[in-house]
Amino acid sequence: MPNSIVEIKKKLDERIGEHVLVKAQAGRKRITTHHGILSKTYPAVFVIHLNDEQGTL
């Protein structure tokens, strides 16, 4: 399991152009999920082009 942002970036660099699922905590008991394509990575920023569909769990 990655321990640092550098290790996470290395793993994401291998997946550029692939479909990804992003889950984010949106509140106390809410999680939002988004599907998209990973387009670029920077040292501490990951750019994902989201599809129009979105949902909450």
Order of alpha helices (4+ residues) and beta strands (2+ residues): alpha-beta-beta-beta
